[in-house]
Amino acid sequence: MSSAAYMDTVWEEIVNIGVNTVLGAVAWEDIEPEEGKFDFEELDAVIFAARRHKLRLILTWFGSFKNGMSCYVPSWVKTDALRFPRMRCGNPDGSTDVANVISVFDEECVQADAKAFTMLMEHLKQIDRQRTVILVQVQNEVGLLGDSRDRSEMADMLFRGPVPTELTDFLVSDWDSIHDDLKNNFPSLTSNAATQLASTSRPGSWEAVFGASVYTDEIFMSFYYALYIERVAAAGKKVYDIPLFTNAWLPKPGNGTGSNIAAGGNLPGEYPSGGPVSTVLDIWQKFAPTLDFLSPDIYTADYLQICDTYTHRGQALFIPEQRRDEYGARRAWEAIGTYRALGVSPFGIDTLKAKNCAYTKHYHLLASVSQIILKAYMKPESIFGFFFDELDNRAASRATPSRIMKRFQNYDLTISRAFVPGTPGPGAGIIIELEEARFLLVGYGFRVEYKSTRPESVHTGILRFLEKSVADPATGELRTERKLNGDESRSGLWANMPNEVLDYAGTIIPICIPARTMIAEVSVYSLSKDSVNL
């Protein structure tokens, strides 16, 4: 989004994919190329073009930090390391190297960033009364790469000094609700130990309190990164109060060493040390309160575990970066259906054509029932999302259960892969309980069996299985297309939501039908002991 001309080449294709909101960067170096002189001409052209295409925007502020580096700061910041000090990374021989990241411990750095961000927010308030921009991400994947903590003189002084009492007081008061990932990194720091620390007038150094480890370095960095981002975010929100958040570059799963471009490594410094990962999520939530939520960028981590983690303390889930293939698209259904995600955004989707994009089918289908989904969000227990991976992908198949159990008010639902005579395909969907015995099924590649939870029930069956389409997306009104009460439901045994391409395995009776609207309404019934002859 540094170029309105480039965006003009992709807007239509983005719309065709089914996207309704575009995430794009605004770089500090672009809007303040000379100190104190601001230029918003290119940004304005992008905003106005998005508005013409009836799209919303989420702006990512590439200010001090982007992917653990300071590569988007203006040239007048990059070339003045005396005024804007850099962090330093340690070497095995005890020496240190200058890192390409400005210091979170320096007042000049944070003041300059906060000033530029405030000017951006003030400008948005003036020119975007239509609220084309609905969210702003403050910085991107912050943290230090190359070392677990900054080794500069200022950082060393603070690290050897006492842990701020506001941090120890917070750990004491909130210990029971602190995320387990933080506790697991400090097994010696029990709640009693934290209480003892807080009772002293001057807590010890960071290593005295937390022990000597890379995780002590990480909690040190996270505290000061959170304070830095809070200064910037609060300055901007003071002039324009719209939701703000920041995102996390997650550790590589597992315990192995090494790194890759998508996940870095599994230790602080291999991934950006100090960013809002699960081990320091509470620190960020406490000390960067202006941020409305913190978001994960999910590429290689356990998707569902991360979704669960980033609803910690009841915060909203938003996924600003994830895989843009079918693997990622299927997982969007669980994020939206089960975790009520505000949005799921595949990285680099602007380089794809709609016909080749894995998300096109998913986004259009979800958009058609969005009003129904939003209504269901008001009753979280009434909506559930899930997915099934390709069976021929061994790694993916191990991550996907063969059967999923979900209890609604008075019925247990068993969700499995759609029935076909041959090999079942992948699947993804959302189930919404419209009423006690009426369910909306949206998606493909799955089937649902129903069983009453009432003790007196002796039989549960399908009363009606109706294929639906959306008559009015604005209201969520549906119309009935067909009744599917026979072979399609195995005569009332299950509701089958097939894939678009089926494996008939050479059968001479094609009882399975391909997916069509991918929306169905199922009414079920239960017979009790008193209502049948036993």
HUFEN-V591113 format. One record per backbone hydrogen bond with DSSP energy under -0.5 kcal/mol. CO is the residue of the C=O (numbers start at 1). NH is the residue of the N-H. Records with the same first field share a line. If there is no record, write none. Layout:
# HUFEN-V591113
CO->NH, NH
This chain:
# HUFEN-V591113
3->7
4->8
6->9
7->10, 11
10->14
11->15
12->16
13->17
14->18, 19
15->18
20->56
22->58
24->60
26->62
27->30, 31
28->32
31->39
34->37
36->38
37->34
40->44
41->45
42->46
43->47
44->48
45->49
46->50
47->51
48->52
49->53
50->55
51->54
56->22
57->134, 135
58->24
59->61, 137
60->26, 62
61->63, 139
62->28
65->140
66->69
68->145
69->66
70->73
72->29
74->77, 78
75->79
77->80
80->84
83->85
85->103
87->99
88->151
89->97
91->94
95->91
97->89
99->101
100->70
101->87
103->106
106->110
107->111
108->112
109->113
110->114
111->115
112->116
113->117
114->118
115->119
116->120
117->121
118->122
119->123
120->124
121->125
122->126
123->127
124->128
128->131
132->57, 134
135->59
136->138, 245
137->61, 139
140->67, 68
141->68
143->145
144->273
152->156
153->157
154->158
155->159
156->160
157->161
159->206
161->206
164->167, 168
165->169
166->170
167->171
168->172
169->173
170->174
171->175
172->175
174->177, 178
175->178
179->182, 183
180->184
181->185
182->185, 186
183->186
186->189
188->190
190->194
191->195
192->196
193->197
194->198
195->199
196->200
197->200
204->163
205->209
206->210
207->211
211->213
213->216, 217
214->218
215->219
216->220
217->221
218->222
219->223
220->224
221->225
222->226
223->227
224->228
225->229
226->230
227->231
228->232
229->233
230->234
231->235
232->236
233->237
234->238
235->239
236->239, 240
240->242
243->136
244->292, 293
245->138
246->295
247->142
248->250, 297
260->264
264->260
265->252
267->270, 271
269->146
271->269
272->275
273->144
275->277
277->280
278->281
280->284
281->285
282->286
283->287
284->288
288->291
293->246
295->248
296->298, 321
297->250, 299
298->323
301->303
302->306
303->307
304->308
305->309
306->310
308->311
309->312
311->314
312->315
316->318
317->342
318->320
319->345
321->298
322->347
324->358
325->329
326->330
327->331
328->332
329->332, 333
330->333, 334
331->335
332->336
333->337
334->338, 339
335->341
336->340
343->319
344->346
345->322
346->349
348->351
349->352
353->356, 357
354->357
357->360
358->362
359->363
360->364
361->365
362->366
363->367
364->368
365->369
366->369
367->370
369->373
370->374
371->375
372->376
373->377
374->378
375->378
376->379
379->382
380->383
382->433
384->431
386->429
388->427
390->393
392->394
393->397
394->398
395->399
396->399, 400
397->400
399->401
402->417
404->415
406->408, 413
410->453
411->408
412->451
413->406, 415
414->416, 449
415->404
416->447
427->388
428->444
429->386
430->442
431->384
432->434, 440
435->438
437->524
438->434, 435
439->441, 522
440->432
441->520
442->430
444->428
445->418
446->497
447->416
448->495
449->414
451->412
454->457
456->529
459->527
461->463, 525
464->523
465->467, 484
466->521
467->481, 482
469->471, 479
472->475, 476, 477
477->471, 472
479->469
482->467
486->489, 491
487->490
488->496
489->493, 494
492->462
494->496
495->448, 497
496->498
497->445, 446
499->515
502->504
503->422
504->507
508->510
509->511
518->443
519->468
520->441
521->466
522->439
523->463, 464
525->461
527->458, 459
528->531
529->532
532->534
